[in-house]
């Protein structure tokens, strides 16, 4: 069951959908960042997930479903996420920050999503399950 999060308009919080290294237990686990996020629930978004080696890249749209986690975040954490994804000051063009409707426990919720620039995903393997964490567990060591 998802934990309720405060209404974004009442608190200044926004929601973010994380699908790769920012997921719980992964290399950039969002729960270790400050200010701390508030877990909302597991979610899916329409898209295709590409294996980029040390991290995945999500291309929004299409027939696939990508699994991730949703968190309510404060503006300070959003700035930190922009730095991690190299959005801050347009350091790179690998990821774009989008606002996208995701499905959390059967209900739609507007979230920030860091989408891969399609040119970085071109020719890269697709993670058919749409779940990067499970996809990594399925790869032999």
C-alpha positions as YAML, in Angstrom:
chain: A
units: angstrom
residues:
- id: 1
  name: UNK
  ca: [0.00, 0.00, 0.00]
- id: 2
  name: UNK
  ca: [1.34, 3.45, -0.90]
- id: 3
  name: UNK
  ca: [2.01, 6.08, 1.69]
- id: 4
  name: UNK
  ca: [-0.03, 9.23, 1.20]
- id: 5
  name: UNK
  ca: [1.98, 12.26, 0.19]
- id: 6
  name: UNK
  ca: [1.07, 15.88, 0.81]
- id: 7
  name: UNK
  ca: [-0.62, 17.75, -2.01]
- id: 8
  name: UNK
  ca: [2.06, 19.41, -4.11]
- id: 9
  name: UNK
  ca: [0.24, 22.73, -4.29]
- id: 10
  name: UNK
  ca: [-0.02, 22.90, -0.47]
- id: 11
  name: UNK
  ca: [3.61, 22.08, 0.35]
- id: 12
  name: UNK
  ca: [5.78, 23.09, -2.61]
- id: 13
  name: UNK
  ca: [6.61, 19.42, -3.14]
- id: 14
  name: UNK
  ca: [6.68, 17.83, -6.58]
- id: 15
  name: UNK
  ca: [6.61, 14.19, -7.51]
- id: 16
  name: UNK
  ca: [9.38, 12.34, -9.31]
- id: 17
  name: UNK
  ca: [9.33, 8.94, -11.03]
- id: 18
  name: UNK
  ca: [12.65, 7.09, -10.66]
- id: 19
  name: UNK
  ca: [13.35, 3.93, -12.66]
- id: 20
  name: UNK
  ca: [17.08, 3.20, -12.46]
- id: 21
  name: UNK
  ca: [20.02, 4.07, -10.24]
- id: 22
  name: UNK
  ca: [17.83, 6.36, -8.10]
- id: 23
  name: UNK
  ca: [15.58, 3.45, -7.06]
- id: 24
  name: UNK
  ca: [15.77, 2.04, -3.53]
- id: 25
  name: UNK
  ca: [18.95, 0.00, -3.01]
- id: 26
  name: UNK
  ca: [20.62, 1.13, -6.24]
- id: 27
  name: UNK
  ca: [23.83, 3.16, -6.72]
- id: 28
  name: UNK
  ca: [22.21, 6.61, -6.40]
- id: 29
  name: UNK
  ca: [19.37, 5.55, -4.03]
- id: 30
  name: UNK
  ca: [17.16, 8.64, -3.70]
- id: 31
  name: UNK
  ca: [16.51, 7.75, -0.05]
- id: 32
  name: UNK
  ca: [20.13, 8.61, 0.81]
- id: 33
  name: UNK
  ca: [19.83, 12.13, -0.63]
- id: 34
  name: UNK
  ca: [18.91, 15.36, 1.16]
- id: 35
  name: UNK
  ca: [16.44, 16.77, 1.77]
- id: 36
  name: UNK
  ca: [14.85, 13.35, 2.24]
- id: 37
  name: UNK
  ca: [12.08, 12.33, -0.17]
- id: 38
  name: UNK
  ca: [8.70, 10.90, 0.83]
- id: 39
  name: UNK
  ca: [7.89, 7.54, -0.78]
- id: 40
  name: UNK
  ca: [4.51, 7.55, -2.54]
- id: 41
  name: UNK
  ca: [4.44, 4.13, -4.22]
- id: 42
  name: UNK
  ca: [5.40, 1.90, -7.11]
- id: 43
  name: UNK
  ca: [4.31, 3.17, -10.49]
- id: 44
  name: UNK
  ca: [4.38, 2.54, -14.21]
- id: 45
  name: UNK
  ca: [4.71, 4.82, -17.20]
- id: 46
  name: UNK
  ca: [4.31, 4.18, -20.93]
- id: 47
  name: UNK
  ca: [7.75, 3.84, -22.42]
- id: 48
  name: UNK
  ca: [10.72, 1.75, -23.47]
- id: 49
  name: UNK
  ca: [13.63, 1.07, -21.12]
- id: 50
  name: UNK
  ca: [17.12, 0.75, -22.60]
- id: 51
  name: UNK
  ca: [20.14, -0.85, -20.96]
- id: 52
  name: UNK
  ca: [22.98, 1.68, -21.12]
- id: 53
  name: UNK
  ca: [25.39, -0.40, -19.02]
- id: 54
  name: UNK
  ca: [25.76, 1.24, -15.61]
- id: 55
  name: UNK
  ca: [22.31, 2.83, -15.85]
- id: 56
  name: UNK
  ca: [19.11, 2.64, -17.88]
- id: 57
  name: UNK
  ca: [17.52, 5.17, -20.18]
- id: 58
  name: UNK
  ca: [13.75, 5.63, -20.52]
- id: 59
  name: UNK
  ca: [12.15, 6.70, -23.79]
- id: 60
  name: UNK
  ca: [8.62, 7.86, -23.08]
- id: 61
  name: UNK
  ca: [5.67, 6.62, -25.13]
- id: 62
  name: UNK
  ca: [5.10, 3.48, -27.10]
- id: 63
  name: UNK
  ca: [3.56, 0.16, -26.18]
- id: 64
  name: UNK
  ca: [5.80, -0.81, -23.26]
- id: 65
  name: UNK
  ca: [5.39, -0.19, -19.52]
- id: 66
  name: UNK
  ca: [8.29, 0.85, -17.32]
- id: 67
  name: UNK
  ca: [8.28, 0.20, -13.58]
- id: 68
  name: UNK
  ca: [9.62, 2.70, -11.07]
- id: 69
  name: UNK
  ca: [9.08, 4.39, -7.73]
- id: 70
  name: UNK
  ca: [7.40, 7.72, -7.06]
- id: 71
  name: UNK
  ca: [8.57, 10.14, -4.39]
- id: 72
  name: UNK
  ca: [7.42, 13.56, -3.23]
- id: 73
  name: UNK
  ca: [10.46, 15.83, -3.26]
- id: 74
  name: UNK
  ca: [11.33, 19.32, -2.08]
- id: 75
  name: UNK
  ca: [12.85, 21.90, -4.45]
- id: 76
  name: UNK
  ca: [16.33, 21.34, -2.98]
- id: 77
  name: UNK
  ca: [16.22, 17.65, -3.85]
- id: 78
  name: UNK
  ca: [14.92, 18.42, -7.33]
- id: 79
  name: UNK
  ca: [17.99, 20.62, -7.90]
- id: 80
  name: UNK
  ca: [20.24, 17.78, -6.70]
- id: 81
  name: UNK
  ca: [18.52, 15.31, -9.05]
- id: 82
  name: UNK
  ca: [19.06, 17.76, -11.91]
- id: 83
  name: UNK
  ca: [22.77, 17.75, -11.07]
- id: 84
  name: UNK
  ca: [22.92, 13.94, -10.91]
- id: 85
  name: UNK
  ca: [21.19, 13.70, -14.31]
- id: 86
  name: UNK
  ca: [23.35, 16.57, -15.58]
- id: 87
  name: UNK
  ca: [20.33, 18.74, -16.39]
- id: 88
  name: UNK
  ca: [21.59, 21.58, -14.20]
- id: 89
  name: UNK
  ca: [22.98, 24.35, -16.41]
- id: 90
  name: UNK
  ca: [22.55, 22.01, -19.41]
- id: 91
  name: UNK
  ca: [25.87, 20.30, -18.64]
- id: 92
  name: UNK
  ca: [24.97, 17.53, -21.08]
- id: 93
  name: UNK
  ca: [22.12, 16.58, -23.35]
- id: 94
  name: UNK
  ca: [21.90, 12.90, -22.32]
- id: 95
  name: UNK
  ca: [18.69, 13.36, -20.28]
- id: 96
  name: UNK
  ca: [15.74, 15.72, -20.53]
- id: 97
  name: UNK
  ca: [13.47, 16.53, -17.59]
- id: 98
  name: UNK
  ca: [9.82, 16.05, -18.50]
- id: 99
  name: UNK
  ca: [6.53, 16.17, -16.67]
- id: 100
  name: UNK
  ca: [4.60, 12.99, -17.38]
- id: 101
  name: UNK
  ca: [1.50, 11.26, -16.09]
- id: 102
  name: UNK
  ca: [2.40, 7.99, -14.35]
- id: 103
  name: UNK
  ca: [0.10, 5.40, -12.79]
- id: 104
  name: UNK
  ca: [0.46, 4.88, -9.03]
- id: 105
  name: UNK
  ca: [-1.83, 2.24, -7.50]
- id: 106
  name: UNK
  ca: [-4.18, 2.61, -10.45]
- id: 107
  name: UNK
  ca: [-4.43, 6.40, -10.25]
- id: 108
  name: UNK
  ca: [-2.73, 8.99, -12.49]
- id: 109
  name: UNK
  ca: [-0.18, 11.36, -10.98]
- id: 110
  name: UNK
  ca: [1.92, 14.08, -12.65]
- id: 111
  name: UNK
  ca: [5.61, 13.40, -12.06]
- id: 112
  name: UNK
  ca: [8.98, 14.62, -13.15]
- id: 113
  name: UNK
  ca: [10.68, 12.01, -15.31]
- id: 114
  name: UNK
  ca: [14.25, 12.08, -16.58]
- id: 115
  name: UNK
  ca: [13.99, 10.85, -20.18]
- id: 116
  name: UNK
  ca: [16.99, 9.70, -22.21]
- id: 117
  name: UNK
  ca: [17.84, 11.65, -25.34]
- id: 118
  name: UNK
  ca: [16.88, 9.13, -28.10]
- id: 119
  name: UNK
  ca: [20.31, 9.37, -29.74]
- id: 120
  name: UNK
  ca: [21.93, 7.88, -26.60]
- id: 121
  name: UNK
  ca: [19.52, 4.93, -26.63]
- id: 122
  name: UNK
  ca: [19.83, 4.14, -30.32]
- id: 123
  name: UNK
  ca: [21.01, 0.57, -30.83]
- id: 124
  name: UNK
  ca: [21.11, -0.16, -27.09]
- id: 125
  name: UNK
  ca: [19.35, -3.29, -25.77]
- id: 126
  name: UNK
  ca: [15.76, -2.98, -24.61]
- id: 127
  name: UNK
  ca: [14.91, -4.23, -21.12]
- id: 128
  name: UNK
  ca: [11.78, -6.14, -22.10]
- id: 129
  name: UNK
  ca: [10.44, -6.43, -18.53]
- id: 130
  name: UNK
  ca: [10.48, -2.64, -18.15]
- id: 131
  name: UNK
  ca: [12.09, -3.16, -14.72]
- id: 132
  name: UNK
  ca: [15.77, -2.19, -14.56]
- id: 133
  name: UNK
  ca: [16.31, -3.72, -11.12]
- id: 134
  name: UNK
  ca: [14.86, -7.08, -12.18]
- id: 135
  name: UNK
  ca: [16.66, -6.81, -15.51]
- id: 136
  name: UNK
  ca: [20.00, -6.47, -13.70]
- id: 137
  name: UNK
  ca: [19.24, -9.51, -11.54]
- id: 138
  name: UNK
  ca: [18.50, -11.58, -14.67]
- id: 139
  name: UNK
  ca: [21.94, -10.86, -16.18]
- id: 140
  name: UNK
  ca: [24.52, -13.59, -15.43]
- id: 141
  name: UNK
  ca: [27.64, -12.41, -13.55]
...
